[in-house]
Amino acid sequence: MSNRSLLLALLFAWLLPTGLDLIRLWPNPPKHMADALAAFKRLLGKLDLQMVMGFGGYYMAGYYFSQAHMSKRNLYFVQALGLLGAGATIGLSGWLMAKAGHLRLTLYSYNSFLSCWRAARFFSACRRSSPGFGQKKF
């Protein structure tokens, strides 16, 4: 597995869909922006990259964290990023619900970029708690 595969999953399965969903939720976007967004969303829907790369991306991320030799500083950074992702999910979802006047669970989706941060925190926590996590033992 290469880091490029993980970066492609990060971009196409998590970052772009989350950005598009957040732009879509923006109140009263300009017409040209809404038209471009709709066309791009249709293209992504036809390619169905989220389904293929989303779950595969989590698999690749888990493998990456099981094999990576990270310093304690980097592990703590990933842990903090995961906590920030959890807090941002709760805070932004609450803000979106208050603006819309009804329930908005867009950021709780498995393909949300913030969910990716929470998963990275989980994978790094497993790695930190068990240094041999993910290593083959025969």
Secondary structure, DSSP 4 states (H G I P E B T S, - for coil): --HHHHHHHIIIIIIHHHHHHHHHHSSS--HHHHHHHHHHHHHHHHHTHHHHHHHHHHHHHHHHHHH----HHHHHHHHHHHHHHHHHHHHHHHHHHHHHSS---GGGSTT-HHHHHHHHHHHHHHHHH-TTTT----
